[in-house]
Amino acid sequence: MELRRIAEDDLSQVFGLISQAFMRGGKDDGWIRDPATQAMHAYGVFEGATLKAQAAIAPYQCHMGGDLVMKMGGIAGVACHPTARGKGYAGMCMRRALEGMRDEGQTISTLFPFSWAYYRRLGWAWVGEKRRYGVPTSAMQSCPETRDVRPADEADHAAVRDLYTRFSAGYRGLIARDEAQWKQMLDHAEKEFTYTYLYPAAGPLEGYLTYRGGSRDNTHLREFICQTPAAKRALLGLLRRHDMQVSRFEWDAPADDDLRCHLCHWDVETRTTPCTQGRIVDVAGALRAWGASRGTEAAFVVRVADASAPWNEMTWAVTAGSGEATVAPSASEPGLEIEIGELSQCLYGAPTVCQLRRAGLITVHDEAQFEAMERFFAGPTMWTNDSF
Ligand SMILES: CC(C)(COP(=O)(O)OP(=O)(O)OC[C@H]1O[C@@H](n2cnc3c(N)ncnc32)[C@H](O)[C@@H]1OP(=O)(O)O)[C@@H](O)C(=O)NCCC(=O)NCCS
């Protein structure tokens, strides 16, 4: 058995494994040539020359509140051949992927799990709460501002991206999308137009929504983001004007979204789920970047347990203030003890440090250090509106 980075020559084997695991044997191999796939790198377990399991890393940039953008490894394509399952092969690929991400400077990682429990054992923990609204079109109201909504054209895409970037500074977890991701979202598809609407019609952009496809019974908005109440009212009113074509719209929003302040109705459905699973790959790198970006005064010593990434498993002294942070191994007695999954949740801000303590997931030996840790991780909540 050999665990190694997957090379160009292995791609036909990767295709076979992915087809079996995710495509029910489908032979469409277009995704291999997709630039997003080609930007990934992967690790595989081989028995002789035969690939048995793999895990891939997609390179992303992730907004983490304010101006902070961190390199993030998105885990994808985790698969093991049915005849090799249960031998720990996928777990080995995941642990090797952690080393790979650390070496690339990807201090954090997220993934969209088939099972929360499977990745939890490897240190990824649920982060963020996502709301999915389902709103009957007839429950919405048009309003005077709706007259000031207009369709976007290609020349508006830069303003949409700029609004998204400003909005992203208020959350931890939104992807800093590249050109290809924006094109995928805003351009017309081969067989369908994409509809993007903006408010206001002239002047600085305050809100947009965008969708493609959908049905009369339910149409999913790919994104609906507003930075002013007027934009929210205006765009809800625009949706209301689809009443004869679409009876229900659904879209995703962060946990602190204020839809109910604009529209309170018994028939509005809200489904809440965790956003994703997140993990700190490199404790020192991630906490240093976070602490320096916040400027909060704090000092604490924390013992971190991380069975899958031994470089994190030690006692760390964390000191932050005036735009600087140091995170260094320490021989002092720790004031706090935590596992990597919960520390990752602290970094993403949801669940909060206090919620984790109430759930018995942080061991506190020193109250003052707990308060310092709470101050250190205070910041915007977590949300992401992309998946992979
Ligand atoms: C999921 C998958 C990658 C696991 O591969 P594997 O090599 O068997 O995994 P490992 O050997 O590293 O881990 C197996 C362990 O995970 C556990 N496990 C398997 N499925 C699980 C689940 N749904 N929830 C919790 N644990 C699970 C097994 O019980 C086993 O634990 P044990 O060693 O204590 O018995 C493999 O089953 C697969 O390819 N599935 C199809 C593709 C897929 O769904 N991939 C995940 C995409 S997010």
The ligand as an SDF file (V2000), in Angstrom:
LIG
                    3D

 48 50  0  0  0  0  0  0  0  0999 V2000
  -17.2170    7.4630    2.7660 C   0  0  0  0  0  0  0  0  0  0  0  0
  -16.0420    6.6650    2.2200 C   0  0  0  0  0  0  0  0  0  0  0  0
  -15.1010    7.6330    1.4900 C   0  0  0  0  0  0  0  0  0  0  0  0
  -15.3030    6.0130    3.3830 C   0  0  0  0  0  0  0  0  0  0  0  0
  -14.1770    5.3270    2.8930 O   0  0  0  0  0  0  0  0  0  0  0  0
  -13.3530    4.3120    3.8300 P   0  0  0  0  0  0  0  0  0  0  0  0
  -11.9970    4.1490    3.2400 O   0  0  0  0  0  0  0  0  0  0  0  0
  -14.1420    3.0890    4.0770 O   0  0  0  0  0  0  0  0  0  0  0  0
  -13.2630    5.1520    5.1590 O   0  0  0  0  0  0  0  0  0  0  0  0
  -12.2960    4.8560    6.3640 P   0  0  0  0  0  0  0  0  0  0  0  0
  -11.8510    3.4290    6.3110 O   0  0  0  0  0  0  0  0  0  0  0  0
  -11.2640    5.8960    6.4590 O   0  0  0  0  0  0  0  0  0  0  0  0
  -13.2730    5.0610    7.5620 O   0  0  0  0  0  0  0  0  0  0  0  0
  -14.1750    4.0840    7.8260 C   0  0  0  0  0  0  0  0  0  0  0  0
  -14.7560    4.4040    9.1430 C   0  0  0  0  0  0  0  0  0  0  0  0
  -15.7350    5.4120    8.9460 O   0  0  0  0  0  0  0  0  0  0  0  0
  -16.9560    4.9440    9.4830 C   0  0  0  0  0  0  0  0  0  0  0  0
  -18.0370    5.4430    8.6740 N   0  0  0  0  0  0  0  0  0  0  0  0
  -18.3950    5.0670    7.4490 C   0  0  0  0  0  0  0  0  0  0  0  0
  -19.5020    5.7410    7.0830 N   0  0  0  0  0  0  0  0  0  0  0  0
  -19.8360    6.5220    8.1270 C   0  0  0  0  0  0  0  0  0  0  0  0
  -20.9000    7.4100    8.3890 C   0  0  0  0  0  0  0  0  0  0  0  0
  -21.8780    7.6170    7.5090 N   0  0  0  0  0  0  0  0  0  0  0  0
  -20.9200    8.0700    9.5710 N   0  0  0  0  0  0  0  0  0  0  0  0
  -19.9620    7.8320   10.4880 C   0  0  0  0  0  0  0  0  0  0  0  0
  -18.9450    6.9980   10.2950 N   0  0  0  0  0  0  0  0  0  0  0  0
  -18.8950    6.3400    9.1310 C   0  0  0  0  0  0  0  0  0  0  0  0
  -16.8780    3.4410    9.4100 C   0  0  0  0  0  0  0  0  0  0  0  0
  -17.7370    2.8770   10.3810 O   0  0  0  0  0  0  0  0  0  0  0  0
  -15.4480    3.1860    9.7410 C   0  0  0  0  0  0  0  0  0  0  0  0
  -15.2450    3.2630   11.1350 O   0  0  0  0  0  0  0  0  0  0  0  0
  -14.4780    2.0800   11.9170 P   0  0  0  0  0  0  0  0  0  0  0  0
  -13.1030    2.0710   11.3290 O   0  0  0  0  0  0  0  0  0  0  0  0
  -14.5110    2.5180   13.3490 O   0  0  0  0  0  0  0  0  0  0  0  0
  -15.2470    0.8730   11.6090 O   0  0  0  0  0  0  0  0  0  0  0  0
  -16.4990    5.5480    1.2490 C   0  0  0  0  0  0  0  0  0  0  0  0
  -17.5050    4.7970    1.8910 O   0  0  0  0  0  0  0  0  0  0  0  0
  -17.0430    6.0340   -0.0790 C   0  0  0  0  0  0  0  0  0  0  0  0
  -16.3040    6.1820   -1.0460 O   0  0  0  0  0  0  0  0  0  0  0  0
  -18.3560    6.3290   -0.1850 N   0  0  0  0  0  0  0  0  0  0  0  0
  -18.9790    6.7810   -1.4190 C   0  0  0  0  0  0  0  0  0  0  0  0
  -18.5810    8.2010   -1.7450 C   0  0  0  0  0  0  0  0  0  0  0  0
  -18.9260    9.1980   -0.6500 C   0  0  0  0  0  0  0  0  0  0  0  0
  -20.0390    9.2560   -0.1810 O   0  0  0  0  0  0  0  0  0  0  0  0
  -17.9190   10.0230   -0.2860 N   0  0  0  0  0  0  0  0  0  0  0  0
  -18.0680   11.0610    0.7100 C   0  0  0  0  0  0  0  0  0  0  0  0
  -18.3110   12.3610    0.0380 C   0  0  0  0  0  0  0  0  0  0  0  0
  -18.5150   13.7090    1.2000 S   0  0  0  0  0  0  0  0  0  0  0  0
  1  2  1  0
  2  3  1  0
  2  4  1  0
  2 36  1  0
  4  5  1  0
  5  6  1  0
  6  7  2  0
  6  8  1  0
  6  9  1  0
  9 10  1  0
 10 11  2  0
 10 12  1  0
 10 13  1  0
 13 14  1  0
 14 15  1  0
 15 16  1  0
 15 30  1  0
 16 17  1  0
 17 18  1  0
 17 28  1  0
 18 19  1  0
 18 27  1  0
 19 20  2  0
 20 21  1  0
 21 22  1  0
 21 27  2  0
 22 23  1  0
 22 24  2  0
 24 25  1  0
 25 26  2  0
 26 27  1  0
 28 29  1  0
 28 30  1  0
 30 31  1  0
 31 32  1  0
 32 33  2  0
 32 34  1  0
 32 35  1  0
 36 37  1  0
 36 38  1  0
 38 39  2  0
 38 40  1  0
 40 41  1  0
 41 42  1  0
 42 43  1  0
 43 44  2  0
 43 45  1  0
 45 46  1  0
 46 47  1  0
 47 48  1  0
M  END
$$$$
